[in-house]
Amino acid sequence: MKIPTKVPEKGFYYHYKHDPKGSVNNYAYEYIGAGVHTEEDCRPEDENMIIYRPLYEAAVYKAGKMYDVRPLDMWMGIVEKDGKTFPRFAKITDEKIIKELEKTKKEMYGDN
């Protein structure tokens, strides 16, 4: 079992596709936690997965109270867009935005 040396902090994150001129919750996600694949024959890149959910009406939200999963290395990865380098997901630290996302989360998912 591969135990990761670094995992994200719980909280809200923006995907690099987030448009700051758009709604506060576009491409916003709540990071729930990390998990370890329980089967030894899984692909190495799937050993550690991130559990998260959208704070906008994405497919997983429309399917019910489900979660998205993504390989940890992909979540923590760096992407290039328009010749610039960005983290794929960036932690949101602005308290005003966090309060708005907490409200959105409650509206979408209840108290979960």
N, C-alpha and C positions, 0 to 999 in steps of 0.2 A: 504494500500500500504506500503510495507516494503522498506524503504530507507536505503541503505547500509551505514555503517559508514566508510568503506574504499573501495576505488576502485584503480586499477592500474593507473600509470601515462601513458599518451599517449606516444607511441614510439615503438621501436623494442624489441622483446623478443625472447629468445631461449627456446624451449621446452626441458625438461630434457633429451630427446633422442638425442639432438644435438651432433654430433661428431666433436670435435674441430680439428681433423685431416682431416676432410672432407671439402667440399666447405663451404664458409662463410655463404651461405644461407640455408644449410640443417637444417631443423626443425627451421627455422627463421620465425617469424610472425610480422606483424604490428598490434598493438593494436589500434583500432579505437575509441572505447568508450564503455560505459555501457548503458544498457537499462532496463526499468522496464516493465514487462509483463502487458498488459492492461486488461486482464481478471482476475476477482477475483477468478475463480474456477480452476486456474492453480495449478500444484504441487508446494508446498512451495519452493522446491529447484530450481524451474524455475522462481521465481519472479524477480530475477535480473540476467540479462544475459550480457555476454561480446560479443562484436562484433569485429572480427579480420579477417585477411586474411593471407594466406601463401605467402611466398616469394620464393617458389619453386613450381614446377609443380605438385601440389596436385589436387585431384578431383574437389574441388571447383573452382580452377583456370581454369581447363579444361572445366568446365561447363559454363564459361563466367564470367563476372565481378560481381561475387557474393561475399558474405561474409560468414564466419563461425560464429556460435554462440555457446556459452558454458556457463553453469551456473557459475556465479561469484565465488561461493564457490569452485567449481572445479578448476577454473583458479588459484585462490589464494591458492590452496591446496598444501600439501606436499606429496611426493611420496618416496617410498623406492626402491632402485635398488642396487643389489650386496652388500647388507648389509649397504648401506649408505643412508642417508636422503637428499632429494633435494626439492627445490620448483618446482612445476610442470612447471612454467614459470619463467624465470629470466630476468630482464631488462638488455638490452645491453647498456653499458655506454661508451665503447671504440669508440672514435670519428672516427677512421680509419674504423672500421667495420660499423658504422652508415653510413658513406659516401658511402661505397660499397653497403649497403642495400638500400639506397636512390636511387642509380643508378639502382639496380635490380627492385625496386618498379616501377620506371618510365618506364623501359623496359616492365614490365609485365602489368601494369595497366594504363600507360599514366600519365597524370598530376593529376589524382584523388587521 
